[in-house]
Amino acid sequence: MLGSGRWAADPFEVEGINTRAELALAAEALRDRINEAHMLAGVTIVDPASTWIDAGIEIEPDVTIRRWRGPQPACDVDFYRIDGGGHTWPGSPQTLPRFLFGSTSQTISATRVIWDFLAAHSR
């Protein structure tokens, strides 16, 4: 029961964290919850156990996410495939001719994805 007399829908929401091991388990559970929501909405995540997506990130159903982990930290590669996307910068305005380059996908913002990746792997 929560302090206001309400029951928690999910016991995970009120579970305490007292050690680094419990913190790791809580982070893993949150990652799994976020990834599951995206996959249920139609996003393909090739390896959900190694893919971390920040809360609040919006991803459309035609995106496939694959992550390769390097032998050392900060050696990861993230690959995003957008079904039906052209050879343009995703999230930017359509400025190049569609008949040559295809449509510019608004499914994700490539700038935001790269910024988030670099922020997560800064030294």
Biopython code that builds the backbone (N, CA, C, O; Angstrom):
import numpy as np
from Bio.PDB.StructureBuilder import StructureBuilder

atoms = [
    (1, "MET", "N", (0.844, -1.170, 0.000)),
    (1, "MET", "CA", (0.000, 0.000, 0.000)),
    (1, "MET", "C", (0.895, 1.240, 0.000)),
    (1, "MET", "O", (1.938, 1.263, 0.652)),
    (2, "LEU", "N", (0.482, 2.248, -0.724)),
    (2, "LEU", "CA", (1.207, 3.512, -0.755)),
    (2, "LEU", "C", (0.783, 4.373, 0.430)),
    (2, "LEU", "O", (-0.246, 4.112, 1.054)),
    (3, "GLY", "N", (1.574, 5.397, 0.742)),
    (3, "GLY", "CA", (1.303, 6.240, 1.898)),
    (3, "GLY", "C", (-0.060, 6.901, 1.878)),
    (3, "GLY", "O", (-0.602, 7.197, 2.943)),
    (4, "SER", "N", (-0.631, 7.141, 0.722)),
    (4, "SER", "CA", (-1.920, 7.813, 0.637)),
    (4, "SER", "C", (-3.089, 6.839, 0.758)),
    (4, "SER", "O", (-4.241, 7.230, 0.564)),
    (5, "GLY", "N", (-2.804, 5.570, 1.077)),
    (5, "GLY", "CA", (-3.854, 4.580, 1.215)),
    (5, "GLY", "C", (-4.219, 3.907, -0.095)),
    (5, "GLY", "O", (-5.217, 3.188, -0.162)),
    (6, "ARG", "N", (-3.427, 4.127, -1.143)),
    (6, "ARG", "CA", (-3.670, 3.488, -2.439)),
    (6, "ARG", "C", (-2.759, 2.281, -2.566)),
    (6, "ARG", "O", (-1.665, 2.258, -2.001)),
    (7, "TRP", "N", (-3.214, 1.270, -3.313)),
    (7, "TRP", "CA", (-2.400, 0.103, -3.600)),
    (7, "TRP", "C", (-1.607, 0.351, -4.861)),
    (7, "TRP", "O", (-2.129, 0.930, -5.814)),
    (8, "ALA", "N", (-0.357, -0.072, -4.890)),
    (8, "ALA", "CA", (0.469, 0.058, -6.089)),
    (8, "ALA", "C", (0.034, -1.001, -7.096)),
    (8, "ALA", "O", (-0.115, -2.174, -6.757)),
    (9, "ALA", "N", (-0.169, -0.564, -8.352)),
    (9, "ALA", "CA", (-0.551, -1.509, -9.403)),
    (9, "ALA", "C", (0.581, -2.496, -9.667)),
    (9, "ALA", "O", (0.339, -3.647, -10.031)),
    (10, "ASP", "N", (1.801, -2.045, -9.484)),
    (10, "ASP", "CA", (2.974, -2.878, -9.724)),
    (10, "ASP", "C", (3.872, -2.783, -8.489)),
    (10, "ASP", "O", (4.317, -1.686, -8.152)),
    (11, "PRO", "N", (4.150, -3.887, -7.810)),
    (11, "PRO", "CA", (4.995, -3.837, -6.608)),
    (11, "PRO", "C", (6.369, -3.229, -6.869)),
    (11, "PRO", "O", (6.979, -2.679, -5.952)),
    (12, "PHE", "N", (6.866, -3.318, -8.102)),
    (12, "PHE", "CA", (8.164, -2.739, -8.456)),
    (12, "PHE", "C", (8.203, -1.239, -8.176)),
    (12, "PHE", "O", (9.259, -0.691, -7.860)),
    (13, "GLU", "N", (7.045, -0.571, -8.292)),
    (13, "GLU", "CA", (6.982, 0.875, -8.120)),
    (13, "GLU", "C", (7.314, 1.329, -6.701)),
    (13, "GLU", "O", (7.718, 2.474, -6.501)),
    (14, "VAL", "N", (7.152, 0.457, -5.720)),
    (14, "VAL", "CA", (7.413, 0.859, -4.331)),
    (14, "VAL", "C", (8.534, 0.059, -3.689)),
    (14, "VAL", "O", (8.748, 0.141, -2.479)),
    (15, "GLU", "N", (9.246, -0.708, -4.491)),
    (15, "GLU", "CA", (10.341, -1.521, -3.971)),
    (15, "GLU", "C", (11.522, -0.634, -3.582)),
    (15, "GLU", "O", (11.890, 0.274, -4.327)),
    (16, "GLY", "N", (12.103, -0.888, -2.440)),
    (16, "GLY", "CA", (13.247, -0.111, -1.982)),
    (16, "GLY", "C", (14.540, -0.560, -2.637)),
    (16, "GLY", "O", (14.666, -1.702, -3.081)),
    (17, "ILE", "N", (15.501, 0.358, -2.691)),
    (17, "ILE", "CA", (16.827, 0.061, -3.236)),
    (17, "ILE", "C", (17.839, 0.418, -2.167)),
    (17, "ILE", "O", (17.965, 1.577, -1.771)),
    (18, "ASN", "N", (18.573, -0.610, -1.695)),
    (18, "ASN", "CA", (19.514, -0.403, -0.609)),
    (18, "ASN", "C", (20.957, -0.727, -0.975)),
    (18, "ASN", "O", (21.877, -0.352, -0.247)),
    (19, "THR", "N", (21.165, -1.415, -2.086)),
    (19, "THR", "CA", (22.523, -1.785, -2.480)),
    (19, "THR", "C", (22.711, -1.512, -3.963)),
    (19, "THR", "O", (21.746, -1.280, -4.692)),
    (20, "ARG", "N", (23.955, -1.542, -4.398)),
    (20, "ARG", "CA", (24.233, -1.361, -5.835)),
    (20, "ARG", "C", (23.654, -2.512, -6.652)),
    (20, "ARG", "O", (23.242, -2.317, -7.796)),
    (21, "ALA", "N", (23.621, -3.700, -6.074)),
    (21, "ALA", "CA", (23.030, -4.847, -6.769)),
    (21, "ALA", "C", (21.535, -4.621, -6.990)),
    (21, "ALA", "O", (21.015, -4.912, -8.067)),
    (22, "GLU", "N", (20.846, -4.106, -5.975)),
    (22, "GLU", "CA", (19.420, -3.812, -6.123)),
    (22, "GLU", "C", (19.191, -2.673, -7.109)),
    (22, "GLU", "O", (18.197, -2.680, -7.836)),
    (23, "LEU", "N", (20.096, -1.693, -7.146)),
    (23, "LEU", "CA", (20.003, -0.608, -8.116)),
    (23, "LEU", "C", (20.125, -1.149, -9.537)),
    (23, "LEU", "O", (19.387, -0.729, -10.427)),
    (24, "ALA", "N", (21.056, -2.079, -9.752)),
    (24, "ALA", "CA", (21.220, -2.687, -11.079)),
    (24, "ALA", "C", (19.963, -3.450, -11.489)),
    (24, "ALA", "O", (19.540, -3.382, -12.643)),
    (25, "LEU", "N", (19.366, -4.176, -10.542)),
    (25, "LEU", "CA", (18.135, -4.916, -10.845)),
    (25, "LEU", "C", (16.981, -3.975, -11.176)),
    (25, "LEU", "O", (16.185, -4.252, -12.073)),
    (26, "ALA", "N", (16.892, -2.860, -10.449)),
    (26, "ALA", "CA", (15.837, -1.886, -10.717)),
    (26, "ALA", "C", (16.027, -1.242, -12.087)),
    (26, "ALA", "O", (15.055, -1.039, -12.816)),
    (27, "ALA", "N", (17.280, -0.917, -12.446)),
    (27, "ALA", "CA", (17.560, -0.339, -13.761)),
    (27, "ALA", "C", (17.203, -1.325, -14.870)),
    (27, "ALA", "O", (16.648, -0.939, -15.899)),
    (28, "GLU", "N", (17.521, -2.585, -14.654)),
    (28, "GLU", "CA", (17.194, -3.626, -15.634)),
    (28, "GLU", "C", (15.677, -3.757, -15.810)),
    (28, "GLU", "O", (15.187, -3.888, -16.931)),
    (29, "ALA", "N", (14.946, -3.721, -14.707)),
    (29, "ALA", "CA", (13.483, -3.821, -14.781)),
    (29, "ALA", "C", (12.889, -2.626, -15.515)),
    (29, "ALA", "O", (11.948, -2.782, -16.293)),
    (30, "LEU", "N", (13.431, -1.433, -15.275)),
    (30, "LEU", "CA", (12.954, -0.237, -15.970)),
    (30, "LEU", "C", (13.263, -0.325, -17.458)),
    (30, "LEU", "O", (12.414, 0.002, -18.287)),
    (31, "ARG", "N", (14.494, -0.773, -17.810)),
    (31, "ARG", "CA", (14.863, -0.957, -19.224)),
    (31, "ARG", "C", (13.897, -1.927, -19.896)),
    (31, "ARG", "O", (13.416, -1.666, -20.998)),
    (32, "ASP", "N", (13.614, -3.045, -19.231)),
    (32, "ASP", "CA", (12.711, -4.044, -19.799)),
    (32, "ASP", "C", (11.312, -3.475, -20.010)),
    (32, "ASP", "O", (10.674, -3.749, -21.027)),
    (33, "ARG", "N", (10.839, -2.689, -19.057)),
    (33, "ARG", "CA", (9.500, -2.093, -19.165)),
    (33, "ARG", "C", (9.427, -1.123, -20.351)),
    (33, "ARG", "O", (8.463, -1.148, -21.115)),
    (34, "ILE", "N", (10.438, -0.277, -20.501)),
    (34, "ILE", "CA", (10.462, 0.688, -21.611)),
    (34, "ILE", "C", (10.557, -0.040, -22.948)),
    (34, "ILE", "O", (9.821, 0.276, -23.883)),
    (35, "ASN", "N", (11.462, -1.015, -23.038)),
    (35, "ASN", "CA", (11.629, -1.759, -24.290)),
    (35, "ASN", "C", (10.359, -2.518, -24.654)),
    (35, "ASN", "O", (9.960, -2.539, -25.819)),
    (36, "GLU", "N", (9.725, -3.137, -23.669)),
    (36, "GLU", "CA", (8.499, -3.886, -23.943)),
    (36, "GLU", "C", (7.405, -2.968, -24.500)),
    (36, "GLU", "O", (6.692, -3.345, -25.430)),
    (37, "ALA", "N", (7.274, -1.778, -23.938)),
    (37, "ALA", "CA", (6.266, -0.831, -24.437)),
    (37, "ALA", "C", (6.525, -0.485, -25.899)),
    (37, "ALA", "O", (5.592, -0.427, -26.700)),
    (38, "HIS", "N", (7.802, -0.252, -26.251)),
    (38, "HIS", "CA", (8.132, 0.055, -27.651)),
    (38, "HIS", "C", (7.840, -1.137, -28.551)),
    (38, "HIS", "O", (7.284, -0.970, -29.637)),
    (39, "MET", "N", (8.205, -2.330, -28.116)),
    (39, "MET", "CA", (7.989, -3.514, -28.950)),
    (39, "MET", "C", (6.496, -3.806, -29.121)),
    (39, "MET", "O", (6.068, -4.207, -30.204)),
    (40, "LEU", "N", (5.705, -3.611, -28.070)),
    (40, "LEU", "CA", (4.267, -3.800, -28.190)),
    (40, "LEU", "C", (3.648, -2.770, -29.134)),
    (40, "LEU", "O", (2.588, -3.017, -29.709)),
    (41, "ALA", "N", (4.303, -1.617, -29.295)),
    (41, "ALA", "CA", (3.829, -0.578, -30.213)),
    (41, "ALA", "C", (4.341, -0.800, -31.635)),
    (41, "ALA", "O", (4.033, -0.009, -32.527)),
    (42, "GLY", "N", (5.125, -1.874, -31.865)),
    (42, "GLY", "CA", (5.549, -2.201, -33.224)),
    (42, "GLY", "C", (6.992, -1.925, -33.562)),
    (42, "GLY", "O", (7.407, -2.158, -34.697)),
    (43, "VAL", "N", (7.784, -1.431, -32.606)),
    (43, "VAL", "CA", (9.214, -1.211, -32.843)),
    (43, "VAL", "C", (9.925, -2.558, -32.729)),
    (43, "VAL", "O", (9.608, -3.356, -31.847)),
    (44, "THR", "N", (10.888, -2.812, -33.622)),
    (44, "THR", "CA", (11.676, -4.031, -33.540)),
    (44, "THR", "C", (12.970, -3.716, -32.799)),
    (44, "THR", "O", (13.740, -2.858, -33.230)),
    (45, "ILE", "N", (13.213, -4.407, -31.687)),
    (45, "ILE", "CA", (14.473, -4.288, -30.951)),
    (45, "ILE", "C", (15.123, -5.655, -31.013)),
    (45, "ILE", "O", (14.639, -6.606, -30.399)),
    (46, "VAL", "N", (16.218, -5.756, -31.752)),
    (46, "VAL", "CA", (16.844, -7.043, -32.023)),
    (46, "VAL", "C", (17.361, -7.697, -30.747)),
    (46, "VAL", "O", (17.193, -8.903, -30.570)),
    (47, "ASP", "N", (17.982, -6.939, -29.860)),
    (47, "ASP", "CA", (18.511, -7.491, -28.613)),
    (47, "ASP", "C", (18.074, -6.599, -27.448)),
    (47, "ASP", "O", (18.835, -5.735, -27.013)),
    (48, "PRO", "N", (16.858, -6.801, -26.941)),
    (48, "PRO", "CA", (16.347, -5.921, -25.885)),
    (48, "PRO", "C", (17.203, -5.898, -24.623)),
    (48, "PRO", "O", (17.233, -4.886, -23.922)),
    (49, "ALA", "N", (17.896, -6.988, -24.323)),
    (49, "ALA", "CA", (18.689, -7.034, -23.097)),
    (49, "ALA", "C", (19.886, -6.094, -23.130)),
    (49, "ALA", "O", (20.412, -5.731, -22.078)),
    (50, "SER", "N", (20.328, -5.691, -24.330)),
    (50, "SER", "CA", (21.476, -4.783, -24.408)),
    (50, "SER", "C", (21.090, -3.402, -24.943)),
    (50, "SER", "O", (21.963, -2.576, -25.210)),
    (51, "THR", "N", (19.799, -3.150, -25.098)),
    (51, "THR", "CA", (19.338, -1.882, -25.669)),
    (51, "THR", "C", (18.682, -1.040, -24.592)),
    (51, "THR", "O", (17.700, -1.455, -23.977)),
    (52, "TRP", "N", (19.230, 0.146, -24.367)),
    (52, "TRP", "CA", (18.703, 1.069, -23.371)),
    (52, "TRP", "C", (18.118, 2.272, -24.095)),
    (52, "TRP", "O", (18.822, 2.945, -24.848)),
    (53, "ILE", "N", (16.850, 2.546, -23.877)),
    (53, "ILE", "CA", (16.161, 3.682, -24.483)),
    (53, "ILE", "C", (15.668, 4.559, -23.337)),
    (53, "ILE", "O", (15.018, 4.072, -22.412)),
    (54, "ASP", "N", (15.977, 5.844, -23.399)),
    (54, "ASP", "CA", (15.548, 6.745, -22.331)),
    (54, "ASP", "C", (14.028, 6.833, -22.265)),
    (54, "ASP", "O", (13.347, 6.728, -23.285)),
    (55, "ALA", "N", (13.510, 7.024, -21.073)),
    (55, "ALA", "CA", (12.073, 7.231, -20.899)),
    (55, "ALA", "C", (11.655, 8.487, -21.661)),
    (55, "ALA", "O", (12.385, 9.479, -21.680)),
    (56, "GLY", "N", (10.504, 8.441, -22.273)),
    (56, "GLY", "CA", (9.993, 9.602, -22.994)),
    (56, "GLY", "C", (10.394, 9.665, -24.450)),
    (56, "GLY", "O", (9.879, 10.507, -25.185)),
    (57, "ILE", "N", (11.297, 8.802, -24.895)),
    (57, "ILE", "CA", (11.699, 8.780, -26.298)),
    (57, "ILE", "C", (10.566, 8.175, -27.111)),
    (57, "ILE", "O", (10.026, 7.130, -26.746)),
    (58, "GLU", "N", (10.204, 8.826, -28.211)),
    (58, "GLU", "CA", (9.148, 8.330, -29.085)),
    (58, "GLU", "C", (9.778, 7.681, -30.314)),
    (58, "GLU", "O", (10.622, 8.286, -30.975)),
    (59, "ILE", "N", (9.366, 6.448, -30.619)),
    (59, "ILE", "CA", (9.879, 5.712, -31.769)),
    (59, "ILE", "C", (8.684, 5.144, -32.514)),
    (59, "ILE", "O", (7.806, 4.534, -31.903)),
    (60, "GLU", "N", (8.639, 5.332, -33.803)),
    (60, "GLU", "CA", (7.526, 4.846, -34.612)),
    (60, "GLU", "C", (7.691, 3.359, -34.915)),
    (60, "GLU", "O", (8.799, 2.831, -34.815)),
    (61, "PRO", "N", (6.604, 2.675, -35.286)),
    (61, "PRO", "CA", (6.628, 1.224, -35.494)),
    (61, "PRO", "C", (7.519, 0.742, -36.634)),
    (61, "PRO", "O", (7.859, -0.441, -36.665)),
    (62, "ASP", "N", (7.906, 1.586, -37.553)),
    (62, "ASP", "CA", (8.701, 1.113, -38.689)),
    (62, "ASP", "C", (10.203, 1.191, -38.447)),
    (62, "ASP", "O", (10.982, 1.172, -39.399)),
    (63, "VAL", "N", (10.617, 1.278, -37.196)),
    (63, "VAL", "CA", (12.036, 1.378, -36.851)),
    (63, "VAL", "C", (12.527, 0.045, -36.281)),
    (63, "VAL", "O", (11.862, -0.584, -35.459)),
    (64, "THR", "N", (13.713, -0.364, -36.743)),
    (64, "THR", "CA", (14.397, -1.527, -36.184)),
    (64, "THR", "C", (15.665, -1.041, -35.510)),
    (64, "THR", "O", (16.441, -0.299, -36.112)),
    (65, "ILE", "N", (15.889, -1.451, -34.261)),
    (65, "ILE", "CA", (17.071, -1.030, -33.500)),
    (65, "ILE", "C", (17.929, -2.254, -33.218)),
    (65, "ILE", "O", (17.448, -3.258, -32.694)),
    (66, "ARG", "N", (19.196, -2.157, -33.572)),
    (66, "ARG", "CA", (20.153, -3.228, -33.296)),
    (66, "ARG", "C", (21.385, -2.594, -32.641)),
    (66, "ARG", "O", (21.856, -1.548, -33.087)),
    (67, "ARG", "N", (21.899, -3.219, -31.599)),
    (67, "ARG", "CA", (23.079, -2.696, -30.901)),
    (67, "ARG", "C", (24.165, -3.755, -30.894)),
    (67, "ARG", "O", (23.918, -4.925, -30.600)),
    (68, "TRP", "N", (25.365, -3.323, -31.221)),
    (68, "TRP", "CA", (26.544, -4.179, -31.089)),
    (68, "TRP", "C", (27.398, -3.587, -29.979)),
    (68, "TRP", "O", (27.703, -2.394, -29.983)),
    (69, "ARG", "N", (27.774, -4.421, -29.044)),
    (69, "ARG", "CA", (28.618, -3.975, -27.936)),
    (69, "ARG", "C", (30.072, -4.290, -28.261)),
    (69, "ARG", "O", (30.407, -5.393, -28.692)),
    (70, "GLY", "N", (30.920, -3.302, -28.045)),
    (70, "GLY", "CA", (32.342, -3.494, -28.267)),
    (70, "GLY", "C", (32.998, -4.194, -27.095)),
    (70, "GLY", "O", (32.355, -4.435, -26.072)),
    (71, "PRO", "N", (34.280, -4.525, -27.236)),
    (71, "PRO", "CA", (34.982, -5.228, -26.164)),
    (71, "PRO", "C", (35.253, -4.352, -24.948)),
    (71, "PRO", "O", (35.536, -4.865, -23.865)),
    (72, "GLN", "N", (35.170, -3.038, -25.118)),
    (72, "GLN", "CA", (35.407, -2.110, -24.022)),
    (72, "GLN", "C", (34.221, -1.156, -23.931)),
    (72, "GLN", "O", (33.484, -0.992, -24.904)),
    (73, "PRO", "N", (34.028, -0.525, -22.773)),
    (73, "PRO", "CA", (32.970, 0.488, -22.696)),
    (73, "PRO", "C", (33.204, 1.579, -23.739)),
    (73, "PRO", "O", (34.346, 1.860, -24.102)),
    (74, "ALA", "N", (32.156, 2.173, -24.204)),
    (74, "ALA", "CA", (32.193, 3.243, -25.206)),
    (74, "ALA", "C", (32.641, 2.754, -26.573)),
    (74, "ALA", "O", (33.116, 3.551, -27.382)),
    (75, "CYS", "N", (32.501, 1.461, -26.848)),
    (75, "CYS", "CA", (32.799, 0.908, -28.173)),
    (75, "CYS", "C", (31.525, 0.358, -28.814)),
    (75, "CYS", "O", (31.601, -0.526, -29.667)),
    (76, "ASP", "N", (30.374, 0.859, -28.424)),
    (76, "ASP", "CA", (29.104, 0.359, -28.930)),
    (76, "ASP", "C", (28.768, 0.966, -30.284)),
    (76, "ASP", "O", (29.219, 2.061, -30.620)),
    (77, "VAL", "N", (27.978, 0.246, -31.046)),
    (77, "VAL", "CA", (27.446, 0.741, -32.315)),
    (77, "VAL", "C", (25.943, 0.506, -32.280)),
    (77, "VAL", "O", (25.494, -0.610, -32.022)),
    (78, "ASP", "N", (25.173, 1.543, -32.535)),
    (78, "ASP", "CA", (23.720, 1.422, -32.641)),
    (78, "ASP", "C", (23.340, 1.585, -34.100)),
    (78, "ASP", "O", (23.807, 2.506, -34.769)),
    (79, "PHE", "N", (22.491, 0.691, -34.596)),
    (79, "PHE", "CA", (22.036, 0.726, -35.976)),
    (79, "PHE", "C", (20.524, 0.887, -35.977)),
    (79, "PHE", "O", (19.810, 0.106, -35.348)),
    (80, "TYR", "N", (20.042, 1.892, -36.678)),
    (80, "TYR", "CA", (18.610, 2.129, -36.814)),
    (80, "TYR", "C", (18.249, 1.964, -38.288)),
    (80, "TYR", "O", (18.836, 2.612, -39.154)),
    (81, "ARG", "N", (17.293, 1.103, -38.562)),
    (81, "ARG", "CA", (16.780, 0.953, -39.921)),
    (81, "ARG", "C", (15.339, 1.441, -39.916)),
    (81, "ARG", "O", (14.546, 1.056, -39.056)),
    (82, "ILE", "N", (15.008, 2.292, -40.883)),
    (82, "ILE", "CA", (13.657, 2.818, -40.988)),
    (82, "ILE", "C", (13.038, 2.263, -42.260)),
    (82, "ILE", "O", (13.461, 2.611, -43.362)),
    (83, "ASP", "N", (12.048, 1.410, -42.117)),
    (83, "ASP", "CA", (11.376, 0.850, -43.279)),
    (83, "ASP", "C", (10.710, 1.971, -44.066)),
    (83, "ASP", "O", (9.960, 2.771, -43.505)),
    (84, "GLY", "N", (10.982, 2.027, -45.356)),
    (84, "GLY", "CA", (10.377, 3.041, -46.215)),
    (84, "GLY", "C", (11.102, 4.376, -46.203)),
    (84, "GLY", "O", (10.669, 5.311, -46.877)),
    (85, "GLY", "N", (12.184, 4.491, -45.462)),
    (85, "GLY", "CA", (12.930, 5.748, -45.423)),
    (85, "GLY", "C", (13.831, 5.885, -46.630)),
    (85, "GLY", "O", (14.312, 4.884, -47.161)),
    (86, "GLY", "N", (14.066, 7.107, -47.073)),
    (86, "GLY", "CA", (14.936, 7.356, -48.216)),
    (86, "GLY", "C", (16.377, 7.565, -47.773)),
    (86, "GLY", "O", (16.725, 7.333, -46.615)),
    (87, "HIS", "N", (17.198, 8.002, -48.700)),
    (87, "HIS", "CA", (18.616, 8.284, -48.424)),
    (87, "HIS", "C", (18.755, 9.750, -48.051)),
    (87, "HIS", "O", (19.396, 10.532, -48.753)),
    (88, "THR", "N", (18.143, 10.102, -46.937)),
    (88, "THR", "CA", (18.130, 11.474, -46.443)),
    (88, "THR", "C", (18.352, 11.446, -44.937)),
    (88, "THR", "O", (18.487, 10.374, -44.346)),
    (89, "TRP", "N", (18.391, 12.617, -44.317)),
    (89, "TRP", "CA", (18.618, 12.735, -42.877)),
    (89, "TRP", "C", (17.270, 12.662, -42.155)),
    (89, "TRP", "O", (16.485, 13.606, -42.240)),
    (90, "PRO", "N", (16.981, 11.559, -41.444)),
    (90, "PRO", "CA", (15.686, 11.420, -40.777)),
    (90, "PRO", "C", (15.402, 12.554, -39.801)),
    (90, "PRO", "O", (16.252, 12.935, -38.996)),
    (91, "GLY", "N", (14.199, 13.077, -39.892)),
    (91, "GLY", "CA", (13.777, 14.161, -39.010)),
    (91, "GLY", "C", (13.993, 15.540, -39.584)),
    (91, "GLY", "O", (13.548, 16.528, -38.999)),
    (92, "SER", "N", (14.674, 15.633, -40.731)),
    (92, "SER", "CA", (14.907, 16.938, -41.345)),
    (92, "SER", "C", (13.807, 17.233, -42.366)),
    (92, "SER", "O", (13.045, 16.338, -42.732)),
    (93, "PRO", "N", (13.722, 18.473, -42.824)),
    (93, "PRO", "CA", (12.733, 18.790, -43.861)),
    (93, "PRO", "C", (13.079, 18.079, -45.173)),
    (93, "PRO", "O", (14.246, 17.793, -45.440)),
    (94, "GLN", "N", (12.074, 17.799, -45.976)),
    (94, "GLN", "CA", (12.286, 17.182, -47.294)),
    (94, "GLN", "C", (12.807, 18.269, -48.227)),
    (94, "GLN", "O", (12.031, 19.106, -48.689)),
    (95, "THR", "N", (14.110, 18.271, -48.512)),
    (95, "THR", "CA", (14.695, 19.288, -49.391)),
    (95, "THR", "C", (15.242, 18.693, -50.687)),
    (95, "THR", "O", (15.381, 19.401, -51.685)),
    (96, "LEU", "N", (15.550, 17.399, -50.676)),
    (96, "LEU", "CA", (16.093, 16.749, -51.861)),
    (96, "LEU", "C", (14.965, 16.119, -52.666)),
    (96, "LEU", "O", (13.940, 15.738, -52.099)),
    (97, "PRO", "N", (15.139, 16.003, -53.979)),
    (97, "PRO", "CA", (14.068, 15.437, -54.809)),
    (97, "PRO", "C", (13.723, 14.003, -54.400)),
    (97, "PRO", "O", (14.604, 13.151, -54.289)),
    (98, "ARG", "N", (12.440, 13.750, -54.179)),
    (98, "ARG", "CA", (11.982, 12.409, -53.772)),
    (98, "ARG", "C", (12.323, 11.354, -54.811)),
    (98, "ARG", "O", (12.658, 10.223, -54.458)),
    (99, "PHE", "N", (12.242, 11.710, -56.087)),
    (99, "PHE", "CA", (12.478, 10.706, -57.130)),
    (99, "PHE", "C", (13.932, 10.245, -57.148)),
    (99, "PHE", "O", (14.219, 9.172, -57.680)),
    (100, "LEU", "N", (14.849, 11.013, -56.588)),
    (100, "LEU", "CA", (16.254, 10.606, -56.522)),
    (100, "LEU", "C", (16.628, 9.984, -55.177)),
    (100, "LEU", "O", (17.371, 9.004, -55.128)),
    (101, "PHE", "N", (16.116, 10.551, -54.095)),
    (101, "PHE", "CA", (16.578, 10.187, -52.762)),
    (101, "PHE", "C", (15.520, 9.521, -51.888)),
    (101, "PHE", "O", (15.841, 9.043, -50.800)),
    (102, "GLY", "N", (14.277, 9.479, -52.336)),
    (102, "GLY", "CA", (13.208, 8.921, -51.523)),
    (102, "GLY", "C", (12.684, 9.943, -50.528)),
    (102, "GLY", "O", (13.136, 11.087, -50.485)),
    (103, "SER", "N", (11.721, 9.501, -49.732)),
    (103, "SER", "CA", (11.098, 10.392, -48.753)),
    (103, "SER", "C", (11.985, 10.556, -47.529)),
    (103, "SER", "O", (12.709, 9.640, -47.140)),
    (104, "THR", "N", (11.917, 11.723, -46.938)),
    (104, "THR", "CA", (12.611, 11.959, -45.672)),
    (104, "THR", "C", (11.698, 11.514, -44.548)),
    (104, "THR", "O", (10.615, 12.069, -44.364)),
    (105, "SER", "N", (12.127, 10.528, -43.806)),
    (105, "SER", "CA", (11.315, 9.982, -42.715)),
    (105, "SER", "C", (11.272, 10.957, -41.541)),
    (105, "SER", "O", (12.277, 11.565, -41.171)),
    (106, "GLN", "N", (10.091, 11.084, -40.977)),
    (106, "GLN", "CA", (9.922, 11.875, -39.756)),
    (106, "GLN", "C", (9.725, 10.954, -38.552)),
    (106, "GLN", "O", (9.339, 11.401, -37.472)),
    (107, "THR", "N", (9.999, 9.651, -38.754)),
    (107, "THR", "CA", (9.820, 8.651, -37.713)),
    (107, "THR", "C", (10.710, 8.922, -36.507)),
    (107, "THR", "O", (10.262, 8.812, -35.366)),
    (108, "ILE", "N", (11.957, 9.273, -36.754)),
    (108, "ILE", "CA", (12.890, 9.625, -35.679)),
    (108, "ILE", "C", (13.650, 10.873, -36.098)),
    (108, "ILE", "O", (13.645, 11.254, -37.268)),
    (109, "SER", "N", (14.285, 11.489, -35.154)),
    (109, "SER", "CA", (15.210, 12.585, -35.438)),
    (109, "SER", "C", (16.625, 12.028, -35.333)),
    (109, "SER", "O", (17.089, 11.704, -34.240)),
    (110, "ALA", "N", (17.306, 11.918, -36.466)),
    (110, "ALA", "CA", (18.674, 11.392, -36.451)),
    (110, "ALA", "C", (19.575, 12.262, -35.576)),
    (110, "ALA", "O", (20.473, 11.756, -34.904)),
    (111, "THR", "N", (19.334, 13.551, -35.589)),
    (111, "THR", "CA", (20.137, 14.455, -34.758)),
    (111, "THR", "C", (19.970, 14.112, -33.284)),
    (111, "THR", "O", (20.954, 14.058, -32.547)),
    (112, "ARG", "N", (18.737, 13.882, -32.847)),
    (112, "ARG", "CA", (18.477, 13.537, -31.441)),
    (112, "ARG", "C", (19.096, 12.182, -31.082)),
    (112, "ARG", "O", (19.680, 12.029, -30.009)),
    (113, "VAL", "N", (18.967, 11.205, -31.980)),
    (113, "VAL", "CA", (19.511, 9.868, -31.720)),
    (113, "VAL", "C", (21.025, 9.939, -31.550)),
    (113, "VAL", "O", (21.575, 9.346, -30.621)),
    (114, "ILE", "N", (21.697, 10.657, -32.438)),
    (114, "ILE", "CA", (23.155, 10.777, -32.364)),
    (114, "ILE", "C", (23.561, 11.546, -31.107)),
    (114, "ILE", "O", (24.512, 11.165, -30.426)),
    (115, "TRP", "N", (22.850, 12.616, -30.802)),
    (115, "TRP", "CA", (23.154, 13.402, -29.599)),
    (115, "TRP", "C", (23.028, 12.539, -28.348)),
    (115, "TRP", "O", (23.902, 12.576, -27.481)),
    (116, "ASP", "N", (21.941, 11.759, -28.245)),
    (116, "ASP", "CA", (21.750, 10.891, -27.080)),
    (116, "ASP", "C", (22.854, 9.839, -26.992)),
    (116, "ASP", "O", (23.346, 9.543, -25.903)),
    (117, "PHE", "N", (23.241, 9.278, -28.130)),
    (117, "PHE", "CA", (24.293, 8.251, -28.157)),
    (117, "PHE", "C", (25.613, 8.861, -27.674)),
    (117, "PHE", "O", (26.296, 8.279, -26.831)),
    (118, "LEU", "N", (25.970, 10.033, -28.211)),
    (118, "LEU", "CA", (27.227, 10.670, -27.821)),
    (118, "LEU", "C", (27.225, 11.075, -26.353)),
    (118, "LEU", "O", (28.245, 10.962, -25.673)),
    (119, "ALA", "N", (26.086, 11.543, -25.868)),
    (119, "ALA", "CA", (25.977, 11.932, -24.455)),
    (119, "ALA", "C", (26.175, 10.712, -23.552)),
    (119, "ALA", "O", (26.784, 10.816, -22.487)),
    (120, "ALA", "N", (25.662, 9.568, -23.977)),
    (120, "ALA", "CA", (25.792, 8.342, -23.175)),
    (120, "ALA", "C", (27.204, 7.773, -23.226)),
    (120, "ALA", "O", (27.584, 6.984, -22.360)),
    (121, "HIS", "N", (27.978, 8.159, -24.222)),
    (121, "HIS", "CA", (29.326, 7.585, -24.386)),
    (121, "HIS", "C", (30.417, 8.646, -24.288)),
    (121, "HIS", "O", (31.504, 8.473, -24.840)),
    (122, "SER", "N", (30.136, 9.734, -23.593)),
    (122, "SER", "CA", (31.159, 10.766, -23.429)),
    (122, "SER", "C", (32.163, 10.338, -22.385)),
    (122, "SER", "O", (31.879, 9.475, -21.555)),
    (123, "ARG", "N", (33.305, 10.925, -22.425)),
    (123, "ARG", "CA", (34.367, 10.579, -21.460)),
    (123, "ARG", "C", (34.475, 11.605, -20.387)),
    (123, "ARG", "O", (35.312, 11.478, -19.493)),
]
sb = StructureBuilder()
sb.init_structure("model")
sb.init_model(0)
sb.init_chain("A")
sb.init_seg("    ")
for serial, (resi, resn, name, xyz) in enumerate(atoms, 1):
    if name == "N":
        sb.init_residue(resn, " ", resi, " ")
    sb.init_atom(name, np.array(xyz, "f"), 0.0, 1.0, " ", f" {name:<3s}", serial, name[0])
structure = sb.get_structure()
